[in-house]
Structures are given as structure tokens and as C-alpha cells.
Amino acid sequence: MTTNTTTQQENRPLAGTVALVAGATRGAGRAIAVQLGAAGATVYVTGRTTRDRVSEVGRATETVEDTADLVTAAGGRGVAVPTDHLVPDRVRALVARIDAEQGRLDVLVNSCWGGDHLLVPTWNAKMWDIDLDTGLHMLDLGVRTHAITSSIALPLLVRHPGGLVVEMTDGTAEYNKRFREQFYFDLAKTAPLRMAFGLAHDLEDVGGTAVALTPGFLRSEEMLDHFGVREENWRDACAREPHFAIAESPVYVGRAVAALAADPDRHRWNGQSLNSGQLAREYGFTDADGSRPDAWGYFRDVVHGGKDGSADDYR
């Protein structure tokens, strides 16, 4: 019995854990939800694209219901709750449902974004050449959604000590000292770093932990489509973009969040900026292909630092 129980705890370390992944329709959010489910968690997954309605992103084949099904198939329990995180009353209804059904929330992942369709036409444009409404909407999608969700969900999360908040972003604190190519994108992806820092301060005396987390060069569904490849032949895109050789699948950052959530000593990371490659080295997991890419090290040393090396040296 002891052996069976130990094996179950090792295979399903998050059994009994309740998680909310806000923005789980696709990309990193979807993979995080699935990997939390694979570790045994009950995962509430939200997004704006459903089987009946497509969000402004315009990707009808990726739905919040599909993500919930993937969580359940992975071994957890996926619960789809279509939610626009810019509407506080919708978020209040979501959190009230989690409270009514579970009575607790252990992990909150703020992964809302969905702004790439606004970013691409304005990449490298001067701030004053970007339509103001477009720029402010990027901040709504990448910053306001996170603040609304945390404000409403944290009273439930702090009801029990040990809660974990993960602020998803693009870029580490070190890397984002550089200008991130476009004014509003820079703000949208730097703000979650500071959000994690502030939430870490507020959670300190109630036993909670907050971190910022970034994947590396992410092979999301949208990025694969951009390069005209699939996961099976993703390296074909390196002919067009050589730095894509350091790309990682969404599974990698999903495993990073699952490892954090299962770590009883995770509070040592409180307030820090983390990345998937860093946590892979710490916890020993790999990407789906068995590699362990360190994208931010590659960009720091080779792309911007002029060091002689290749992506293979950082996998």
C-alpha cells in the first residue's frame, strides 16, 4: 500500500490541486493547463474562443473546450469556462463557480494575451505611428486582464496558505532591459514582471508565492502557421529564420509550471523572473523532444553578445 501510494504521488503530484489557467485556448496557456492535468490537477481553463464563438484573434480551430478535453485526456480534470477577462463580472462569475465547486484555488496562471494580430502590423513602428486605440488595446489584453483576474481570484487563492501565482510574459527581467521592438508590446510584456514582484510582496505574509515566467522562442500554433510548418517538420522554418533553431514547444513551459506547482519549496522563487530553460535545469524535465533549450541564454550570448556558437550549443 505504501509503495502504491508513493508511486501515485510521484505520478500525480498535483492530485487534489485546483488550478485556474486564464487564457488557455492555445499556446503556452493550453500547454500549461494540460501539463497541470497530467500531474493530476483539476484545471479550470478560460478563453474567448469556443466551439460556438471565435474571438478577435480569429483562430476558430483552437477552443477552450478542446483545451479542457486535453486536460482530462492527460489525466486531470479539465473544466472549460468561456470568459472574457476584460469583463470583471465574467471573472467574478468564474471565481464564484470555482469556489462553489471546489472551495479553494491553489494555482492561478495569468496567461491572457491574444494580441499578436495587433502587434504584427506595427512591429518596429514608432510609438506615434501606431494607432492609439490599437496600442491601448494591447495593454488591455496583456496587462488589464491580468490585474482584473488577480484582484478577483486572489481572495480565494489566499484562503489556504501555499498558493501559487504565475504571471506569464515574454522575456526575462534581464532580457527585457532591452527595448522590446515596439512601445506597447514593451509595456505589455514588462508589466507582468513587475506584477509578479508586487504580488510576491503582498503574498509574503499569507504564505503565497508569485513568479513571472516566460517561455523561450515558442513554437505555438500561431508561430508554426506563421512559418508554414507543423510541429513534425518545424526545423524546415530555420532556412527562413535561423534563430528558430532554438525554438521550444509549448510543452516545455507547461512542464515548468507543473514542476513549480509540485515543489513544496517553491517559495524560494518568490518575486523572481523565471524562464522555462532555467527551470528545466533546476527540476530535470525536458522539452517534448528530449532536449533542454536555453533560448534566453542563446539570445544573450550569441545573438546580442557576439559569442561564437549555435543554437545546438544551447539545447
N, C-alpha and C positions, 0 to 999 in steps of 0.2 A: 504493500500500500504506500509506504513512504517513497519507494522508487518511482511508482506510477505518479504520485503527487509531484515529486521533484521534476520528473520529465514533463508533466503538464505545465508546470510553472515555467520551465525553460522554453517550451514551445509556444506557450500562450502567456507571456509575462504581463500582458495588459488585460487579462480576463477580469471582468468587474469594473474596468475603467470606462468612463463616459467621456467622449470627446466631441467637440464641435469643430469642423473644418469649414470655415466661412470662405466661400469661393472655391468650390471643389468640382466644378464642372469639367475641367480639363487641366492639363499641365501639371505643375507641382502640386496644386491643391488636390487634384484627383489622386495622384500617386501617394501623397501623404495619407489621405483617407484610407486607401487600400492597404498600405503597409501597417497602419494602426489596426485595421481589421485583421490582417494576417497575424498580428500579435495578440488577437483575442478581444479587442475593444469593441464597444458599441459606439458607432460613429454617426453623428448627425451631419449630413452633408448638405450644403446650400449652394445656390447659384440661381441665375436668372433664366437660363435656357432649360426648358423642359420638353417633354415629348409633345406638348401642345403649343409651346410658345418659344420663339427664338429671340434672344437678346440682341442688342445693338451690335455685338461682336459678329453676328451673322454666321455662326457655325452650328448648323442645325443637327449635325450628327453626334454632337457631344452634349449629353443631357445630365441633369442632376440625378435622375432616376437610374441612368446607366451606371453612374458612379456608385450609387447605393448598392446596386446589384453586384458590382465588382467587389465591394467591401464584404458583402455576405459570402460571395463565392470564395474569397480569400480566407474565410474562417471566422470573421467577426459578424457583427450585425449592422447593416447599413440602413439608415433611415433618411430618406430624401425629404427635404423641406424647402420647396422653392421659396427663395427670399431675396428681395432687393435690399441690400444693406445700406442703401441711402435713405430708406424709409424707416424711421425709428419704430413706428407702430408695428411694422412687419417683424422687426428684430425682437421687439418685446413679446410678440406672439410666439416667436420661435423659442425664446428662452423660457417663457411660461410653459410651453409644451415640454421642453426638456425637464423642467422642474417637476411638472405633474407626472411625467412618465418615469423619471429616474431619481428625482430628489437630490441630484448632485451634478456637478460638472467638474471634471478633473483636468481636462486639457482643452485649451482654446487655441486654435491656429487661425490667425488673421491672414488669409491668403487672397483677399479680394484685390483685383486689379482690372483686367479686361480693358486696358487702354491702348494696346498695341496698334489697333486700327486707327487711332488718333495720332499716334507717335510717328508712324512710318512716313506720312506725307510731310511731316515737319522736322524730320531728322536733320540735325545740324543747322537748322534755321535760326536766325537771330530772334531774340525774345520779342522784339517789336514787330516782327514779320509774322508772328503766329497769332491767329485769331484768338482774341481774349476768351471768348466762351469755350473754345476748344481747350485752351490751356487750363482754365479753371475746372473744366470737367475732368481733366486728368487728375487734378488734385482731389476732386470729389471721389473718383474711383479708387485712387491709391492711398488717400490719407483720411478723408472724412468717413469712408466706410469703416476703416479700422477703429477710429475714435468712437463712432456710434456703437459698434459691436462690443468693444471693450467696456464702455460705460454701462451698457445694459447687461452684459453677460458676467462681468466680474463679481457682482454681489452673490451670484450663485456659485461661482468658482471658489470664492474665499470662504464659503460656508464650512468647508473642510480644509484643514491645512494640507499643504503639499501640492497645490495646483500649479499647472504649467501653462504659461502663455508664450506662444511663438509668433513673433512678428516677421512675416515673410517679406523679403525685399530683393533687390538686385544690386549686388555689390557689398563688399565688406566695408567696415568703417575705415580701414586703411585705404582700400582702393577708391572709395568714394570721396576721398580728399581731392581727387581729380574731378574736373568738371565732367559731368555725365552726358555730354553731347547735346543736350537740349534743356533749356531753362526749367520747364515744368516737369519734365522727366527727372531731372536732377533733384528737384524738390520732393517729388513723389517717392523717390527711392532712397532719399536721405532721411526723410521724416520717420519711417519705421525704425531706423536705428536709434533715433532719439526717443521714440515712443517706448521702445524696449528698455532704454536706460531709465526713463521716468517711471515706468510701471515697476521696474525692479526695485526702485526706491519705495514705492507705495506698498508693494507686496512683501517687503523685507520683514516687517514685524507681524505679519499674519501667516508666515510660513510658505509663501508662494515664490515662484521663480518666473522671471520673464527674460527672454533672449530674443535677439534678432538673428535671423537665419537666411542665408542666400544659397541657392544652387550656383553652379558654375555656368558654363555655356550650355544652356539647357536644350536638349533635343525634344522640345514639346511638340505636340501635334501640329501646332501652328508653324513652328520653325521648320519642321520637316516638310510641310507643304510649301513653305517659302522657297526652300531649296529644291523642291520637286523630287524628294526621295522618301523612302519609308524607313522604318527602324531597321529592317533587314539589310538595306543597302546604303545606310546613312553616310558611309565613308565616300561614296561617289560625290558628295557635295564638297569634299575637300579640294577638288580641282577648281571649283569656283571660289571657295573661301578656305584657304589653307589652315586658318586658325580653328576651323570646325573640327580639326583632328583631336582637339582636347575636349570635345563635347561629351556631355554625360546624359544618360537617360533620366527621366523623372523618378525612376525607382530609387536612384541614389539618394536624393534629398528626402524621399519618403522614408527610406531606411534610417536616415539621420534623425528624423523626428521620432520615429518609433524607438530608436535607441535612447534618445533623451528622455522620452516618457517612461521608459522602463528602468531608468537609472535612479536608484534610491538616493544617490549622492549628487543629483543634477543641480542642486542649489549652488554648487561651486561655480557654475556658469552664469549666475545671476547678473543681468545687466550687460552681458557681453555680446559682441558681434561675432557670429559663428558662420562657418560655411561647411558644405557637405564633405569636401575633401578632408578638412581638418577633423571632423567628427568620425570619418571613416578610419582615419589613423588612430583615433582615440578608442573607438569601440570595436574595430576589427571587421566591419562589414565592407562589402564591395558593391560596385555597380552591377547591373544585371548580367553583364558580360564577364564578370570576374575581375575587372580592372579596378583601379583606385585612382581616378583622375584628380589632379590638383590644379584646377583651372586658374584659380586666382594666383597661385604661385607662378604658373606659366606666364600669365599676363604681366605680373610684376617683374619677373626676371628677364624673360625673353622678349616679349612684345614691347614693353616700355623700358626695360632696363638694359637692353642691348646685349644680354648674355647669349653666348653661343649655345644653342640647344634646340630641341624639337619637342613637339607635343608628346612623343613617345617617352621622352625622359621624365615626363610628369604624369604618367599613367600608372 
